[in-house]
């Protein structure tokens, strides 16, 4: 192990950053940041994740802050805009925060909403983008196979690039892929990769055309790259509502992938109304740069989490560290 537990705890800073729009059911994003020998790094598994799941995120943080720099083949990454499950009237204001982005990922299958709501959101997004823009939908596994089929049929007229995780399980993804294959709409897998005990199972079972790859949940850049190589499928490198420090980890991963056929989901700093750096990794002309991000002492202080939340995160680090192969 490159970093000891005292290394991680000594300089840890815990922040609570407000979001511009409610997303994934939260309005504040918490993250633990620490500066390692090779730069600032991030540990930010979502609150509800178990220690077993979160341990991979800690391995990724250690890899990025203490490991050797990855070899990169590009210095900018084209990114998509991410549209929460908002009403059509709110769409333009959100997408305006993604200047130059030609692709929008639209959240669908939100609890309490209907397929009609999803169709209206996608239709308004198409009107905003025009005919040349790209639209992908993300259900986060929220549909049954039958619901997914009905929804994809209803939304297909707006020219979908792909449907991400329409159903929860690998078996269901295989079924919906068979049902919509004739429509030419690819199926992408996210949760079936980053939350799976075997992240390659979805590829082996031919249950997806595209894999969504995230550095933190998969244990870091090196481990994620191994999955990319072994899967042999096109990939979209994405983030998990990270601060700009976490996004920089994803940018380095995207910069190391030999072929990127799709815009990456690394523009989510635009969803935050505050960040931890004076130079946040928000899209400029539809892209972000690849480079280390330095935390601002003033912003770390301004958005420091309350003492009880800091203690919660430090305890979480200790528990997850105990699960790593040290």
Helices and strands as residue ranges (DSSP letters): H 5-10, E 13-23, E 26-36, E 39-43, H 51-66, E 76-78, E 81-83, G 88-90, H 91-95, E 103-107, H 115-129, E 134-138, H 145-155, G 156-158, E 160-164, H 170-180, G 181-183, E 186-189, H 191-194, H 201-204, E 210-214, H 221-231, E 234-238, H 244-256, G 268-271, E 287-289, H 297-302, H 307-321
